[in-house]
Structures are given as structure tokens and as C-alpha cells.
Amino acid sequence: MSAVITESRQSPGLSDEHREILEQVDRFAHQHFWSLQERMDDDEWWPDDAFPKLGETGFLGVTAPAEYGGADLDFAASGLVLQAVARWNPSISLGILAHENLCLNNILHNADDELKRRYLPGMCAGTTVGCLSLTEPGAGSDALGGMATVARRDGDDFVLNGTKIYITNGPIADVSLVYAKTSPEKGAKGITAFVVETDSPGFTVAQKLVKMGMRGTQTAEIVLDDCRVPAENVVGEIDRGVQVVMSGLDLERVGLSYMILGIAERALELAVDYARDRRQFGRAIGEFQLVQGMIAEMYTDVEVLRSFCYDVGGEVSALEHGAARSRVHTRSAALVLQAGLMLMRVADHAVQVHGGSGYIWEMEVNRIYRAGKLLQIGAGTNEVRKLIVARELLGR
């Protein structure tokens, strides 16, 4: 383990148990996922055994109770899994976030016991892959108010019609947590959440989307065309889907921040190693003060984010689900705002340290730079994150 990455292990913000989790996942991800980066990026390829491997080692369903096959650990532990995997393969880490945080956790915290028993064991084992179907072509930042997908009651079923876009894990998912308006006249107050099996008639992956970065993570446009879903697959209450969405958004933002921390750690490590090895004018470029300045700024950004991330992650872990919502809501938005801004600064410096080689497609630092932009858009854009923080502070 490098000196740069060791900083997390030595952080006073981690317990001994958390340090052990971070080290175990770091070793596992380096061994199994690092070498896959280039192929995943070049071919937009996803390794079919990724989720089963993660499930076998207990790195999925981290917060789920043991009765469902989970590890029964706290939220911070799930963040550390994302951090460690992101160091070695950001695309796989993003896939975990969509599966674990956006789908599994929302089912865990909102579904009835029957739905949990039916779907969570497979998701914890990695044999059932999950995704979230929320965003639509005409509703991005206004995902709830602008939602056009509808669900019509028909006997013991609901019939869903609509289109979802930018769905992470969409092409490989077995189940999707789908949001649709059951009472369109109520607007955002008439939305319901459903667990939909992706082999259901009328559920179609219309296209796999080609992205600038995170190219290994499979992203889709999904069409629901008279897709019939049993009423028993409703998550939470009918017309109360907003509560399901909101129960997971803050956790998603914190989890995403852990992931960003892992990517930034790797960018710093790559820049330090290159500055030591690359020689110009008869000496290592790391001896030049301008390069040293970039390295120092990168290190400072990473350390600030680490402290903030572990602090908010620990706070979330100490709360019962949904408690102290206002404070966590504000801090999670502030955290992911800072994380996204910081990552692009760090990635930019890392590419600059690498010079011309950093601009080459197959370089790992180039993949980090391209991946980083998504993390200022997903889970709410930078602008939405700022609005959340400001409105929470001004409205108090």
C-alpha cells in the first residue's frame, strides 16, 4: 500500500474495524479490478463476475441485516468499500453505488418484509444486480416534478408507461427501483416506487449510452411500454414515493463523496510517482517548485475531503435512518459539492504533472480526469448542491 493511500488507514476518523475494512477491500480491489480498467474503458465492457465476487467476499449488502445475507455494519463501512474500490476501478465503484445505495438500501429501508425477503438476499450475494430508474429525458434536476412516467392500476397489477434515461447498471440489472406517477394530478405528491424485474414484458433497454468517462459502468435508456408490475411490488405506500426517494438521496451523496475520495487518492498517488520518476533538464520534475506546488495543493485538497467525508459518514452512521434530517441533508449536499470541485482540481493538476502523457487516452490519469466530470453532475449537479445548502441555511 502506497504512502499516499496509507493516509486513510492512519486517519483518526476511523475505528480499528473501519481500518481493517478499508485495507481488506483495497487489497481485493487491487487484485481483482485494477487490471480491468483499460479494457472496461476501451470497450465499454463490464465483467460479469464483478458483483458475484463482491458478494462472495461480503462487500455487498454492507448495512443489511444478516438475515438477508448482509454484513450488518454501519453506513461508514459501506462508504469505505466505495472508497477502496474507486481507487483501483472507478467504474466498478459507481456500479456498486447504484446497486447498493440507490436500489438495495432503499428497498431495505422502505419495503415490506416480503419484498425484502424476496430480493435482498440475491442483491447481497451479488447474483441479483440492482439499479434505480428515476431520471427521464425531460426531467433531470427536476426529476420529481417533471416526471412523465405513469403507473395505472389494473386489478392486482400496475401498468407502467414511460422512459428513463442515464440509468446506471441499466443494461446489466436484474431488478430496478422504478418511480412512476400513480396520481398524475397530484404532481410530485402522486409518485410511487416499484421493484420491477427487468425481464418483465414491456421493460426494455432501448440503448446503452456511450459516455465520456466511467465507460465501464453500463448506462442505459429504459423504456416501459405497458410494463405490468404486481401491486405487491410497491415500495412504501402508494403516492408516497417521494419519501422513498428522499430517504436515499442524502446517503447517495455521502457514498458518492467516499467514492470521489478514493479516486482523488489515486490521482495524487499517480502524480507523486510520476513526479519522482520523470526526468527533465537532468533531474526529476518533482524537484521543480511549480510541480511541488501542484503536489502540495493536491495533497491538501485530499486531506480536507478525507476529514469532511469521515466526519459526515460517522454522523450518518450514528443516526437512526431518517433522523436529524435537516442537518444531514445540508451537510451531505455540502460534502458532495466540495468533493466534486476538489476532484476536478486534483485531476487537473495530476494531468498537468504528467504533461503530454496525461493527455493520452490509455493513461490511468486520463481515465480519472474523464471520469471526474460526472461526479459534478450525478446525485444533483453542483448548482443543485449549492441551492440545497443555501436554502437550508437561509430557511432556518
C-alpha positions as CSV (number, residue, x, y, z in Angstrom):
1,M,0.0,0.0,0.0
2,S,1.4,3.4,-1.0
3,A,2.3,6.2,1.4
4,V,-0.4,8.3,-0.1
5,I,-3.1,5.7,0.2
6,T,-1.9,4.9,3.8
7,E,-3.1,8.3,4.9
8,S,-6.7,7.0,5.1
9,R,-5.7,4.0,7.1
10,Q,-3.9,6.3,9.6
11,S,-6.8,8.7,9.9
12,P,-8.1,9.3,13.4
13,G,-11.5,9.5,11.9
14,L,-11.5,5.7,11.5
15,S,-12.0,3.0,14.1
16,D,-9.8,-0.1,14.1
17,E,-12.7,-2.1,12.5
18,H,-13.0,0.5,9.7
19,R,-9.3,0.5,9.1
20,E,-9.4,-3.3,8.6
21,I,-12.3,-3.0,6.2
22,L,-10.5,-0.4,4.2
23,E,-7.4,-2.5,3.9
24,Q,-9.2,-5.7,3.0
25,V,-11.3,-4.0,0.3
26,D,-8.2,-2.1,-1.0
27,R,-6.2,-5.4,-1.4
28,F,-9.2,-7.1,-3.0
29,A,-9.9,-4.3,-5.5
30,H,-6.3,-4.0,-6.5
31,Q,-6.0,-7.7,-7.1
32,H,-9.3,-8.2,-9.0
33,F,-10.3,-4.9,-10.6
34,W,-7.3,-2.7,-11.3
35,S,-6.1,-4.7,-14.3
36,L,-9.6,-4.5,-15.9
37,Q,-9.6,-0.7,-16.1
38,E,-8.2,-0.3,-19.6
39,R,-10.4,-2.9,-21.2
40,M,-13.5,-1.6,-19.5
41,D,-12.8,1.9,-20.7
42,D,-11.8,1.0,-24.3
43,D,-14.6,-1.5,-24.9
44,E,-17.3,-0.2,-22.6
45,W,-17.2,-3.6,-21.1
46,W,-18.5,-4.8,-17.7
47,P,-17.1,-8.0,-16.1
48,D,-20.0,-10.4,-15.4
49,D,-18.3,-11.8,-12.3
50,A,-17.8,-8.4,-10.6
51,F,-20.9,-8.4,-8.4
52,P,-20.7,-12.2,-7.5
53,K,-17.1,-11.7,-6.4
54,L,-18.0,-8.7,-4.3
55,G,-20.9,-10.7,-2.8
56,E,-18.8,-13.7,-2.0
57,T,-16.4,-11.6,0.0
58,G,-19.1,-9.8,1.9
59,F,-18.6,-6.4,0.3
60,L,-22.3,-6.0,-0.8
61,G,-25.2,-5.5,1.5
62,V,-22.9,-3.9,3.9
63,T,-25.6,-2.3,6.0
64,A,-28.2,-5.1,5.5
65,P,-29.1,-7.4,8.4
66,A,-27.5,-10.8,8.5
67,E,-31.0,-12.4,8.0
68,Y,-30.9,-11.1,4.4
69,G,-27.3,-12.1,3.8
70,G,-25.8,-8.7,4.7
71,A,-22.8,-7.8,6.8
72,D,-24.9,-5.8,9.3
73,L,-22.3,-3.0,9.5
74,D,-22.8,0.8,9.7
75,F,-23.1,3.3,6.8
76,A,-19.5,4.4,7.1
77,A,-18.3,0.9,6.3
78,S,-20.3,0.9,3.1
79,G,-18.6,4.2,2.2
80,L,-15.2,2.7,2.8
81,V,-16.0,-0.1,0.3
82,L,-16.8,2.6,-2.3
83,Q,-13.6,4.5,-1.5
84,A,-11.3,1.5,-1.7
85,V,-12.8,0.1,-4.9
86,A,-12.8,3.6,-6.5
87,R,-9.0,3.8,-6.0
88,W,-8.5,0.9,-8.4
89,N,-11.6,1.0,-10.6
90,P,-13.9,4.0,-10.6
91,S,-16.4,2.3,-13.0
92,I,-16.9,-0.7,-10.7
93,S,-17.3,1.6,-7.7
94,L,-20.0,3.6,-9.5
95,G,-21.8,0.3,-10.3
96,I,-21.7,-0.6,-6.6
97,L,-23.1,2.7,-5.6
98,A,-26.1,2.3,-8.0
99,H,-26.7,-1.3,-6.8
100,E,-26.1,-0.8,-3.1
101,N,-27.1,2.7,-2.3
102,L,-29.7,3.6,-4.9
103,C,-31.5,0.3,-5.0
104,L,-30.7,-2.2,-2.2
105,N,-30.7,0.4,0.6
106,N,-33.9,2.0,-0.5
107,I,-35.6,-1.4,-0.6
108,L,-34.1,-2.2,2.8
109,H,-35.4,0.9,4.5
110,N,-38.8,1.3,2.8
111,A,-40.1,-2.1,1.6
112,D,-42.2,-4.6,3.5
113,D,-40.8,-7.8,4.9
114,E,-42.0,-9.9,1.9
115,L,-40.2,-7.8,-0.6
116,K,-37.0,-7.7,1.4
117,R,-37.0,-11.5,1.8
118,R,-37.6,-11.9,-2.0
119,Y,-34.9,-9.5,-3.3
120,L,-32.3,-8.6,-0.7
121,P,-30.5,-12.0,-0.3
122,G,-29.7,-12.1,-4.0
123,M,-28.6,-8.5,-4.0
124,C,-26.3,-9.1,-1.0
125,A,-24.9,-12.1,-2.8
126,G,-24.3,-10.2,-6.0
127,T,-26.4,-12.7,-8.0
128,T,-29.1,-10.1,-8.4
129,V,-28.0,-6.7,-9.7
130,G,-30.0,-3.6,-8.9
131,C,-30.4,-0.2,-10.5
132,L,-32.5,3.0,-9.9
133,S,-34.8,4.3,-12.6
134,L,-35.7,7.9,-11.8
135,T,-34.3,10.4,-14.3
136,E,-36.2,11.0,-17.5
137,P,-35.3,12.7,-20.8
138,G,-37.4,15.7,-19.8
139,A,-36.7,15.7,-16.1
140,G,-33.2,15.8,-14.8
141,S,-32.7,18.1,-11.9
142,D,-36.5,18.3,-11.6
143,A,-36.7,14.6,-11.5
144,L,-39.9,14.5,-9.4
145,G,-41.9,17.5,-10.6
146,G,-41.1,16.8,-14.3
147,M,-41.7,13.1,-14.2
148,A,-43.8,11.8,-17.1
149,T,-43.8,8.1,-16.4
150,V,-47.2,6.9,-15.2
151,A,-48.5,3.8,-13.5
152,R,-52.1,2.8,-13.9
153,R,-53.9,0.3,-11.6
154,D,-55.3,-2.7,-13.3
155,G,-56.6,-5.3,-10.9
156,D,-53.8,-6.8,-8.9
157,D,-51.2,-5.1,-11.1
158,F,-49.9,-1.7,-12.1
159,V,-49.2,-1.0,-15.7
160,L,-46.2,1.3,-16.2
161,N,-45.5,3.5,-19.3
162,G,-42.6,6.0,-19.8
163,T,-38.9,6.4,-20.5
164,K,-36.0,6.6,-18.1
165,I,-32.5,7.9,-19.0
166,Y,-28.9,7.8,-17.7
167,I,-29.7,4.6,-15.7
168,T,-26.5,3.3,-14.1
169,N,-26.4,-0.5,-14.3
170,G,-29.4,-0.5,-16.6
171,P,-28.1,-2.9,-19.2
172,I,-26.9,-5.5,-16.6
173,A,-29.6,-5.1,-13.8
174,D,-32.0,-7.8,-12.8
175,V,-34.2,-5.5,-10.7
176,S,-34.9,-1.8,-10.9
177,L,-36.4,0.5,-8.4
178,V,-38.7,2.4,-10.7
179,Y,-40.6,5.6,-9.9
180,A,-43.9,6.5,-11.7
181,K,-46.8,8.8,-11.1
182,T,-49.8,6.8,-9.8
183,S,-51.8,10.1,-9.3
184,P,-50.5,12.4,-12.0
185,E,-52.9,15.2,-11.0
186,K,-51.0,15.4,-7.6
187,G,-47.7,16.1,-9.3
188,A,-44.7,15.1,-7.2
189,K,-47.1,14.1,-4.4
190,G,-48.6,11.3,-6.6
191,I,-45.4,9.3,-7.2
192,T,-45.0,5.6,-6.2
193,A,-41.9,3.4,-6.1
194,F,-41.9,-0.1,-7.6
195,V,-39.5,-3.0,-7.7
196,V,-39.6,-4.1,-11.3
197,E,-37.8,-7.2,-12.6
198,T,-36.0,-6.3,-15.8
199,D,-37.2,-9.4,-17.6
200,S,-40.8,-8.3,-17.2
201,P,-42.6,-7.9,-20.6
202,G,-42.6,-4.2,-21.5
203,F,-39.3,-3.4,-19.7
204,T,-36.8,-2.7,-22.4
205,V,-33.2,-1.4,-22.5
206,A,-33.7,0.9,-25.5
207,Q,-30.0,1.7,-25.8
208,K,-26.7,1.5,-24.0
209,L,-25.3,5.1,-23.7
210,V,-21.8,5.9,-24.8
211,K,-20.1,8.2,-22.2
212,M,-17.0,10.4,-21.9
213,G,-15.8,8.7,-18.7
214,M,-16.8,5.9,-16.4
215,R,-17.2,4.0,-19.6
216,G,-17.1,0.5,-18.0
217,T,-20.1,1.3,-15.9
218,Q,-23.1,0.3,-18.0
219,T,-25.6,3.1,-18.5
220,A,-28.9,2.9,-20.3
221,E,-32.1,4.4,-21.6
222,I,-35.0,2.3,-20.4
223,V,-38.5,2.2,-22.0
224,L,-41.5,1.0,-20.1
225,D,-44.2,0.0,-22.5
226,D,-47.3,-1.4,-20.8
227,C,-44.9,-3.0,-18.3
228,R,-47.1,-4.9,-15.8
229,V,-45.9,-5.0,-12.2
230,P,-47.7,-6.8,-9.3
231,A,-49.2,-4.4,-6.7
232,E,-47.3,-6.3,-4.1
233,N,-44.1,-4.8,-5.6
234,V,-44.9,-1.3,-4.4
235,V,-42.1,0.0,-2.1
236,G,-43.6,2.0,0.8
237,E,-47.0,3.5,0.2
238,I,-48.9,4.4,-2.9
239,D,-48.4,8.1,-3.8
240,R,-45.7,8.3,-1.2
241,G,-42.7,7.6,-3.4
242,V,-41.1,11.0,-2.7
243,Q,-40.4,9.8,0.8
244,V,-38.6,6.8,-0.6
245,V,-36.5,9.0,-2.9
246,M,-35.6,11.4,-0.2
247,S,-34.7,8.7,2.3
248,G,-31.8,7.7,0.0
249,L,-30.6,10.9,-1.6
250,D,-28.5,12.1,1.4
251,L,-26.9,8.7,1.7
252,E,-26.2,8.6,-2.0
253,R,-24.4,11.9,-1.8
254,V,-22.3,10.8,1.1
255,G,-21.5,7.5,-0.6
256,L,-20.5,9.3,-3.7
257,S,-18.2,11.5,-1.7
258,Y,-16.4,8.5,-0.3
259,M,-16.0,7.2,-3.9
260,I,-14.6,10.6,-5.0
261,L,-12.1,10.5,-2.1
262,G,-10.8,7.1,-3.4
263,I,-10.4,8.4,-7.0
264,A,-8.6,11.6,-5.7
265,E,-6.3,9.5,-3.6
266,R,-5.3,7.5,-6.7
267,A,-4.8,10.7,-8.8
268,L,-2.5,12.1,-6.1
269,E,-0.5,8.8,-5.9
270,L,-0.1,8.7,-9.7
271,A,1.1,12.3,-9.8
272,V,3.6,11.8,-6.9
273,D,5.0,8.7,-8.6
274,Y,5.3,10.4,-11.9
275,A,7.0,13.5,-10.4
276,R,9.6,11.2,-8.8
277,D,10.3,9.2,-11.9
278,R,10.0,11.7,-14.8
279,R,13.3,13.5,-15.5
280,Q,13.7,16.7,-17.4
281,F,16.8,19.1,-17.6
282,G,18.8,16.4,-15.8
283,R,16.6,15.9,-12.7
284,A,13.3,14.6,-11.5
285,I,10.4,17.0,-12.3
286,G,9.4,16.7,-8.6
287,E,12.4,18.9,-7.8
288,F,10.9,21.9,-9.6
289,Q,9.0,24.2,-7.3
290,L,6.0,24.7,-9.6
291,V,5.4,20.9,-9.7
292,Q,5.9,20.8,-5.9
293,G,3.2,23.4,-5.6
294,M,0.7,21.3,-7.5
295,I,1.5,18.3,-5.5
296,A,1.1,20.2,-2.3
297,E,-2.3,21.6,-3.4
298,M,-3.5,18.2,-4.4
299,Y,-2.5,16.7,-1.0
300,T,-4.2,19.5,0.9
301,D,-7.4,19.0,-1.1
302,V,-7.4,15.3,-0.5
303,E,-6.8,15.6,3.2
304,V,-9.5,18.2,3.7
305,L,-12.0,16.0,1.8
306,R,-11.0,12.9,3.9
307,S,-11.7,14.7,7.2
308,F,-15.0,16.1,6.0
309,C,-16.0,12.7,4.4
310,Y,-15.3,10.7,7.5
311,D,-17.0,13.2,9.8
312,V,-20.2,13.2,7.8
313,G,-20.1,9.4,7.3
314,G,-19.7,8.9,11.0
315,E,-22.6,11.3,11.7
316,V,-24.8,9.3,9.4
317,S,-23.8,6.1,11.0
318,A,-24.7,7.4,14.4
319,L,-28.2,8.3,13.4
320,E,-31.3,6.1,13.1
321,H,-32.4,6.2,9.5
322,G,-34.1,9.5,8.7
323,A,-33.3,11.2,12.0
324,A,-31.9,14.7,12.2
325,R,-32.8,15.1,8.5
326,S,-32.1,18.8,8.1
327,R,-28.5,18.7,9.4
328,V,-27.6,15.6,7.4
329,H,-29.4,17.0,4.3
330,T,-27.3,20.2,4.4
331,R,-24.0,18.5,5.2
332,S,-24.4,15.8,2.6
333,A,-25.0,18.3,-0.1
334,A,-22.1,20.5,1.1
335,L,-19.8,17.4,1.2
336,V,-20.6,16.2,-2.3
337,L,-20.3,19.8,-3.6
338,Q,-16.8,20.1,-2.1
339,A,-15.9,16.6,-3.3
340,G,-16.8,17.2,-6.9
341,L,-15.0,20.6,-7.0
342,M,-12.0,19.1,-5.3
343,L,-11.7,16.1,-7.6
344,M,-11.6,18.2,-10.7
345,R,-8.9,20.4,-9.3
346,V,-6.9,17.3,-8.2
347,A,-7.4,15.6,-11.6
348,D,-6.4,18.7,-13.5
349,H,-3.2,19.0,-11.5
350,A,-2.5,15.3,-11.9
351,V,-2.8,15.5,-15.7
352,Q,-0.7,18.7,-15.7
353,V,2.1,16.9,-13.8
354,H,2.0,14.1,-16.4
355,G,2.3,16.7,-19.2
356,G,1.8,15.2,-22.7
357,S,1.4,11.7,-21.4
358,G,-1.5,12.7,-19.3
359,Y,-3.4,13.7,-22.4
360,I,-3.1,10.2,-23.9
361,W,-6.3,8.1,-23.8
362,E,-5.0,4.9,-22.3
363,M,-3.2,6.6,-19.3
364,E,-4.9,5.9,-16.0
365,V,-4.7,9.6,-15.0
366,N,-6.6,10.4,-18.2
367,R,-9.4,8.0,-17.2
368,I,-9.6,9.7,-13.8
369,Y,-9.9,13.1,-15.5
370,R,-12.7,12.0,-17.8
371,A,-14.5,10.2,-15.0
372,G,-14.4,13.2,-12.7
373,K,-16.8,15.4,-14.6
374,L,-19.7,13.0,-14.0
375,L,-19.2,13.5,-10.3
376,Q,-20.1,17.1,-10.5
377,I,-23.4,16.2,-12.3
378,G,-24.7,12.9,-10.8
379,A,-26.6,12.9,-7.5
380,G,-27.5,16.6,-8.2
381,T,-25.4,19.0,-10.2
382,N,-23.0,21.4,-8.4
383,E,-25.6,24.1,-8.9
384,V,-28.4,22.0,-7.2
385,R,-26.0,21.1,-4.4
386,K,-25.4,24.8,-3.8
387,L,-29.1,25.5,-3.8
388,I,-29.7,22.8,-1.2
389,V,-27.1,24.2,1.2
390,A,-28.1,27.8,0.8
391,R,-31.8,27.2,1.2
392,E,-31.3,25.0,4.3
393,L,-29.2,27.7,5.9
394,L,-31.4,30.7,4.9
395,G,-34.6,28.9,5.8
396,R,-33.6,28.1,9.4
